[in-house]
Amino acid sequence: MGTALSSRRAAARPTVDSRRPFPGRLQRLADRVSSCLPWPRTAQPRCFFGLRETPGGPGFFSRKLTREFERQGRIVTHTRLRAARAALLFSVSWGDWFYRLCRLWGVRTVLRVDGFMLPSYFDNRAQPSGFQARALTTSDMRLNYRMQRDLLRADHVVYQSVFSKEMADAHLYNRRERYSVVHNGVDLERFQPEGRRGGRVRLLAAGSLRHEYMLGTILPVFARLWHKHDLELHVVGTLGQVCRRQLADFGEQNPEASERIRVVGAIDNDDMPREMNRADVLLHPRLGDWCPNVVVEAMACGLPVVCGSWGGAAELVGAGGIVVPTEKWSYGAEFVAGMATAAESVLASLAGYRESARKHAESEFDIRDVAEKYALAMGLKHAG
C-alpha cells in the first residue's frame, strides 16, 4: 500500500473530541427522571431539547441549534421539561407518557423527523462481503412504529427536506397540517472560506463513511480523475469496517494513486471547517438521505458539492455544485461515471462554483434564520 495511505492509518482512528463527553445510558436515564420532576417555570424563555449533543448528524445539529438559541437569549434544558414552554424532539419521543406530561403541563411538542428505516433499502438482499446487512430487524420496525405515533401526536412536525416529508408520507404517516420543512443550518462565522491555498486540487469525502457505496463510489471516481487532473483525495469522517477494507484494497490495486489519499478519520465537527478549506470539491454520493449537514457546511466554506438526485441533498446544492441524475439506490458504474463527469465540470469552473456555493449558503442556510424557524414552530416569541 502507498505510504500516504499507510502512514495515516493511525490517524484514521481518532474518536470525536474527548473534551466533550457524550451522554451515556445513565445520563439519558437521569434526563428522563429529571424531566418528570415539578420544576417551576421562570420568566426566562426556556425550551426542552430531547437530545443532547451526540456524534452524528442529529447530535451535531442539536449542538448548533442550542448554541444559536442561547445566543438569542433562549435557555435550552435537557431535564426540566415542566419548566419549558416547548419541547423539541429529535427522531422519536420517549413514549406516550411524554405527551401526556406535556399536555398536563402545557408544553408544546415539536418533532424533528430524522432518519428512519426505509423498506426499499432494507430489502434483505444478499451481501457476500458480510459487511452491510440489509435485513429489517424487529428493532428497526419498533423505531418506525414509534415515529409513526409521534408523527400523529406531536403538536407540530419539522421535516428536514421535502424529500424527508415525501418518504415519511409514503412509509409512515401522511401529516397534512401543522408541519413545516426547514433545512439544516450552519454557523456562517464558524464555517466560512479561508482563501484559496496552493498545491494539488483536492477532492473531499466527508461525513459518516460506514457503508460500502460511499467509498465504493468515491474511490472509482478518484481513480478515473486523479492522473488527468493531478488530484488528491482527503477522507474525513467515521470509517466503518467495510470502508477500511475498501481503502486497503484500493491501495494494493492502485499503489501510485493511493499515495495521493490522505485519511484523516473522525474529527470533531468544530474542526471540520479546517478540513473543508483544504479541499476543492465535496463528493457526496449518498442517496436517499434527508438533509446532510456536511453538504450545508461545505457550501458555507465555499466548497462546491457533487451529489446524486435521489435524496434531500439534491434540494440543497442549487448553483453551488452539480446534481447527478440517478434512480433510487442506483449505485454502480453509471453513477460513478456521472459523478466523475460532474466533478470535472466543477473543476473547469471552480472559482465560480466556489463563489456560488458560499452565496447560496448565506441565502438559504444561515443558522440564525433556521433557529427562528424552529422557534416559530415551537411557539416561542422572538428573543431579540
C-alpha positions as CSV (number, residue, x, y, z in Angstrom):
1,M,0.0,0.0,0.0
2,G,1.2,3.5,-0.7
3,T,2.9,5.4,2.0
4,A,0.4,8.3,2.1
5,L,-2.4,5.8,2.9
6,S,-0.5,3.5,5.2
7,S,1.3,6.3,7.2
8,R,-2.1,7.8,8.0
9,R,-3.6,4.6,9.3
10,A,-3.1,5.5,12.9
11,A,-4.7,8.9,12.2
12,A,-7.8,7.2,10.8
13,R,-9.0,6.1,14.2
14,P,-9.5,9.2,16.3
15,T,-12.8,9.4,18.1
16,V,-14.8,12.6,18.4
17,D,-13.3,15.3,20.6
18,S,-12.8,13.7,24.0
19,R,-13.2,17.2,25.6
20,R,-16.9,16.8,25.1
21,P,-18.1,13.6,26.9
22,F,-21.2,12.4,25.3
23,P,-24.2,11.2,27.3
24,G,-24.2,7.5,28.2
25,R,-27.1,5.3,29.3
26,L,-27.0,6.6,32.8
27,Q,-27.1,10.2,31.7
28,R,-30.1,9.5,29.4
29,L,-31.9,7.8,32.2
30,A,-31.2,10.7,34.6
31,D,-32.5,13.1,31.9
32,R,-35.8,11.2,31.8
33,V,-36.2,11.0,35.5
34,S,-35.4,14.7,35.9
35,S,-37.9,15.6,33.2
36,C,-40.7,14.2,35.4
37,L,-39.9,16.5,38.4
38,P,-42.1,19.5,39.1
39,W,-39.6,22.2,38.1
40,P,-41.1,25.7,38.4
41,R,-41.3,28.0,35.3
42,T,-39.4,31.2,35.2
43,A,-39.7,34.4,33.3
44,Q,-36.8,33.4,31.0
45,P,-37.8,31.7,27.8
46,R,-36.9,28.1,28.3
47,C,-37.2,25.2,25.9
48,F,-36.6,21.5,26.2
49,F,-34.4,19.5,23.8
50,G,-34.9,15.8,23.8
51,L,-31.3,15.2,22.5
52,R,-28.1,16.2,24.0
53,E,-25.0,16.7,21.8
54,T,-24.0,13.3,20.4
55,P,-21.9,12.0,17.5
56,G,-23.7,12.0,14.1
57,G,-25.9,14.4,12.3
58,P,-28.8,14.9,14.8
59,G,-26.5,15.4,17.7
60,F,-24.3,17.9,15.9
61,F,-27.4,19.8,14.8
62,S,-28.6,19.8,18.4
63,R,-25.4,21.5,19.3
64,K,-25.7,24.1,16.6
65,L,-29.3,24.9,17.4
66,T,-28.6,25.0,21.2
67,R,-25.7,27.5,20.6
68,E,-27.9,29.7,18.5
69,F,-30.9,29.6,20.8
70,E,-28.8,30.5,23.7
71,R,-27.1,33.3,21.8
72,Q,-30.5,34.7,21.1
73,G,-31.4,34.5,24.8
74,R,-33.4,31.3,24.9
75,I,-32.4,28.8,27.6
76,V,-32.1,25.1,26.5
77,T,-32.7,22.4,29.0
78,H,-32.5,18.6,28.7
79,T,-34.0,17.9,32.1
80,R,-36.5,20.5,33.2
81,L,-39.5,19.6,31.0
82,R,-42.1,21.2,33.2
83,A,-40.3,24.5,33.2
84,A,-40.2,24.7,29.4
85,R,-42.6,26.4,27.0
86,A,-42.0,23.9,24.3
87,A,-40.1,20.6,23.7
88,L,-38.2,19.8,20.5
89,L,-37.9,16.0,19.9
90,F,-35.2,14.6,17.7
91,S,-36.1,11.4,15.8
92,V,-38.6,10.0,18.3
93,S,-40.1,10.8,21.7
94,W,-39.6,8.9,24.9
95,G,-43.1,7.3,24.6
96,D,-46.8,8.2,25.1
97,W,-46.1,9.2,28.7
98,F,-44.1,12.1,27.4
99,Y,-47.0,13.6,25.5
100,R,-49.3,13.1,28.5
101,L,-46.9,15.1,30.7
102,C,-46.6,17.8,28.0
103,R,-50.3,18.2,27.8
104,L,-50.7,18.3,31.5
105,W,-48.0,21.0,31.9
106,G,-48.9,23.0,28.8
107,V,-45.7,22.2,26.9
108,R,-45.9,22.4,23.1
109,T,-44.3,19.4,21.4
110,V,-42.4,19.7,18.1
111,L,-41.0,16.6,16.4
112,R,-37.9,16.9,14.1
113,V,-38.1,14.0,11.7
114,D,-34.7,12.4,11.5
115,G,-33.9,9.2,9.6
116,F,-36.0,6.0,9.8
117,M,-35.7,2.6,8.2
118,L,-36.8,2.8,4.6
119,P,-38.1,-0.6,3.4
120,S,-36.7,0.0,-0.1
121,Y,-33.2,-0.1,1.4
122,F,-33.7,-2.9,3.9
123,D,-34.7,-5.3,1.2
124,N,-32.9,-8.5,2.6
125,R,-30.6,-8.7,-0.4
126,A,-27.6,-11.0,0.0
127,Q,-24.3,-9.2,0.8
128,P,-21.4,-11.6,0.0
129,S,-18.9,-9.3,1.8
130,G,-20.8,-9.7,5.0
131,F,-20.4,-6.0,6.0
132,Q,-23.7,-4.5,5.0
133,A,-26.7,-6.2,6.4
134,R,-30.0,-5.3,4.6
135,A,-32.3,-7.1,6.9
136,L,-35.1,-5.1,8.6
137,T,-34.9,-6.1,12.2
138,T,-37.7,-6.0,14.8
139,S,-35.7,-3.2,16.5
140,D,-35.9,-1.2,13.2
141,M,-39.6,-1.9,12.9
142,R,-40.1,-0.7,16.5
143,L,-38.3,2.6,15.7
144,N,-40.5,3.1,12.6
145,Y,-43.6,2.4,14.7
146,R,-42.6,4.9,17.4
147,M,-42.0,7.6,14.8
148,Q,-45.4,6.8,13.3
149,R,-47.1,7.5,16.6
150,D,-45.0,10.7,17.1
151,L,-46.0,12.0,13.7
152,L,-49.6,11.6,14.8
153,R,-49.3,13.0,18.3
154,A,-46.8,16.0,18.1
155,D,-48.3,19.5,18.0
156,H,-46.0,20.4,15.1
157,V,-43.6,18.4,12.9
158,V,-40.5,19.7,11.2
159,Y,-39.2,17.8,8.2
160,Q,-35.6,18.5,7.1
161,S,-36.4,18.4,3.4
162,V,-39.3,17.9,1.0
163,F,-37.7,14.5,0.3
164,S,-38.0,13.7,4.0
165,K,-41.7,14.6,4.0
166,E,-42.4,12.5,0.9
167,M,-40.7,9.4,2.4
168,A,-42.5,9.8,5.8
169,D,-45.8,10.3,4.0
170,A,-45.2,7.1,1.9
171,H,-43.9,4.8,4.6
172,L,-45.1,6.1,8.0
173,Y,-47.9,8.7,8.3
174,N,-49.1,11.4,5.9
175,R,-49.2,14.5,8.1
176,R,-51.5,17.1,6.4
177,E,-51.4,20.0,8.8
178,R,-49.3,21.7,11.4
179,Y,-45.9,20.9,9.8
180,S,-43.0,22.8,8.2
181,V,-40.0,22.0,6.0
182,V,-36.8,23.5,7.5
183,H,-33.4,22.6,6.0
184,N,-30.5,22.3,8.4
185,G,-28.5,25.4,9.1
186,V,-24.8,26.3,9.6
187,D,-23.0,29.0,11.6
188,L,-21.6,31.1,8.8
189,E,-18.9,32.6,11.0
190,R,-17.5,29.3,12.0
191,F,-17.9,27.8,8.6
192,Q,-16.5,30.2,6.0
193,P,-13.9,30.3,3.2
194,E,-10.3,30.9,4.3
195,G,-8.9,31.7,0.9
196,R,-7.5,29.6,-1.9
197,R,-4.5,27.6,-1.0
198,G,-1.9,26.3,-3.4
199,G,-0.9,22.7,-4.3
200,R,-2.9,20.0,-6.0
201,V,-6.6,20.1,-6.4
202,R,-8.3,18.1,-3.7
203,L,-11.5,16.1,-3.6
204,L,-13.1,15.5,-0.2
205,A,-15.1,12.6,1.1
206,A,-16.6,13.6,4.5
207,G,-19.2,12.5,7.0
208,S,-20.3,9.1,8.1
209,L,-18.4,6.7,5.9
210,R,-19.9,3.4,7.1
211,H,-21.5,2.0,4.0
212,E,-19.8,0.3,1.1
213,Y,-21.5,2.6,-1.5
214,M,-19.7,5.7,-0.1
215,L,-16.1,4.9,-0.9
216,G,-17.4,2.3,-3.4
217,T,-18.4,5.3,-5.5
218,I,-15.7,7.9,-4.5
219,L,-12.7,5.7,-5.0
220,P,-13.6,4.8,-8.6
221,V,-14.3,8.5,-9.3
222,F,-10.9,9.3,-7.9
223,A,-9.3,6.5,-10.0
224,R,-10.8,8.0,-13.1
225,L,-9.6,11.6,-12.5
226,W,-6.5,11.7,-10.3
227,H,-3.9,11.5,-13.1
228,K,-5.8,13.6,-15.6
229,H,-6.3,16.5,-13.1
230,D,-3.4,15.9,-10.7
231,L,-5.8,15.3,-7.8
232,E,-5.6,14.3,-4.2
233,L,-8.3,12.7,-2.1
234,H,-9.0,13.6,1.6
235,V,-11.1,11.2,3.6
236,V,-12.6,12.8,6.7
237,G,-15.2,11.1,8.9
238,T,-16.2,7.9,10.8
239,L,-14.8,5.0,8.9
240,G,-16.7,1.7,9.1
241,Q,-15.0,-1.7,8.7
242,V,-16.1,-2.0,5.1
243,C,-14.6,1.4,4.2
244,R,-11.3,0.5,5.9
245,R,-11.2,-2.7,3.8
246,Q,-12.0,-0.7,0.6
247,L,-9.2,1.7,1.3
248,A,-6.8,-1.2,1.8
249,D,-7.9,-3.0,-1.3
250,F,-7.6,0.2,-3.4
251,G,-4.1,0.9,-2.1
252,E,-3.0,-2.6,-3.1
253,Q,-4.5,-2.3,-6.5
254,N,-3.6,1.3,-7.2
255,P,-0.3,2.0,-5.4
256,E,0.5,5.2,-7.3
257,A,-2.9,6.6,-6.8
258,S,-3.0,5.7,-3.1
259,E,0.0,7.9,-2.5
260,R,-2.4,10.8,-3.0
261,I,-5.0,9.7,-0.5
262,R,-4.9,11.3,3.0
263,V,-7.1,9.5,5.6
264,V,-8.0,11.8,8.5
265,G,-10.7,9.8,10.1
266,A,-13.2,11.1,12.6
267,I,-12.9,14.6,13.9
268,D,-15.0,17.0,16.0
269,N,-17.5,19.0,14.0
270,D,-15.9,22.3,15.1
271,D,-12.7,21.1,13.3
272,M,-14.5,20.4,10.1
273,P,-14.0,24.0,8.6
274,R,-10.2,23.5,8.5
275,E,-10.5,20.2,6.6
276,M,-13.1,21.7,4.2
277,N,-10.9,24.7,3.4
278,R,-8.1,22.3,2.4
279,A,-10.3,20.8,-0.3
280,D,-11.8,22.0,-3.6
281,V,-14.8,19.7,-4.3
282,L,-17.0,17.6,-1.9
283,L,-18.1,14.3,-3.4
284,H,-21.3,13.2,-1.6
285,P,-22.6,10.0,-3.3
286,R,-25.1,9.0,-0.6
287,L,-28.5,8.6,-2.0
288,G,-31.8,8.8,0.0
289,D,-30.5,11.0,2.8
290,W,-32.7,13.7,4.4
291,C,-30.6,16.8,4.8
292,P,-26.9,16.1,5.2
293,N,-25.1,18.6,7.5
294,V,-21.9,18.1,5.6
295,V,-23.3,19.4,2.3
296,V,-24.6,22.6,4.0
297,E,-21.3,23.1,5.9
298,A,-19.2,22.5,2.7
299,M,-21.1,25.2,0.8
300,A,-20.7,27.6,3.7
301,C,-16.9,27.1,3.3
302,G,-17.2,27.8,-0.4
303,L,-16.8,24.2,-1.3
304,P,-18.8,23.0,-4.3
305,V,-20.8,19.8,-4.0
306,V,-21.4,16.9,-6.4
307,C,-24.2,14.6,-5.3
308,G,-27.0,12.4,-6.7
309,S,-30.5,13.5,-7.5
310,W,-32.4,11.0,-5.3
311,G,-32.5,12.3,-1.8
312,G,-32.5,15.5,0.2
313,A,-29.0,16.6,-0.7
314,A,-30.3,17.5,-4.2
315,E,-32.5,20.2,-2.7
316,L,-29.6,21.9,-1.0
317,V,-27.0,22.3,-3.8
318,G,-28.5,25.0,-6.0
319,A,-25.8,26.8,-8.0
320,G,-23.2,25.6,-5.5
321,G,-22.4,22.4,-7.3
322,I,-23.9,19.8,-9.7
323,V,-26.7,17.2,-9.0
324,V,-26.2,14.0,-10.9
325,P,-29.4,12.4,-12.3
326,T,-29.9,8.9,-10.8
327,E,-32.6,6.5,-9.7
328,K,-33.5,5.2,-6.2
329,W,-30.5,3.4,-4.6
330,S,-28.9,3.4,-8.1
331,Y,-25.2,2.9,-7.2
332,G,-22.9,1.5,-9.9
333,A,-20.9,2.2,-13.0
334,E,-23.4,4.7,-14.5
335,F,-23.5,6.7,-11.2
336,V,-19.7,6.7,-10.9
337,A,-19.4,8.0,-14.5
338,G,-21.9,10.7,-13.8
339,M,-20.2,11.8,-10.6
340,A,-16.8,11.9,-12.4
341,T,-18.2,14.0,-15.2
342,A,-19.8,16.4,-12.8
343,A,-16.6,16.7,-10.8
344,E,-14.7,17.6,-14.0
345,S,-17.3,20.2,-14.8
346,V,-17.0,21.8,-11.4
347,L,-13.2,21.8,-11.7
348,A,-13.4,23.5,-15.0
349,S,-15.2,26.5,-13.4
350,L,-14.0,26.1,-9.8
351,A,-13.8,29.8,-8.9
352,G,-17.4,30.4,-10.0
353,Y,-18.8,27.4,-8.2
354,R,-16.9,28.3,-5.0
355,E,-18.4,31.8,-5.0
356,S,-21.9,30.4,-5.8
357,A,-21.7,27.8,-3.0
358,R,-20.9,30.4,-0.4
359,K,-23.6,32.8,-1.6
360,H,-26.2,30.0,-1.6
361,A,-25.3,29.1,2.0
362,E,-25.6,32.7,3.1
363,S,-29.0,32.9,1.4
364,E,-30.5,29.6,2.5
365,F,-28.7,28.0,5.5
366,D,-27.8,30.7,8.0
367,I,-28.3,29.1,11.4
368,R,-29.8,32.4,12.7
369,D,-32.7,32.1,10.2
370,V,-33.1,28.4,10.8
371,A,-33.2,28.9,14.6
372,E,-36.0,31.5,14.1
373,K,-38.0,29.0,12.0
374,Y,-37.6,26.4,14.8
375,A,-38.6,29.0,17.4
376,L,-41.7,29.8,15.3
377,A,-42.7,26.1,15.1
378,M,-42.2,25.8,18.9
379,G,-44.4,28.8,19.6
380,L,-41.5,30.8,21.1
381,K,-41.6,34.6,20.8
382,H,-38.6,36.4,19.2
383,A,-35.9,36.6,21.9
384,G,-34.0,39.5,20.3
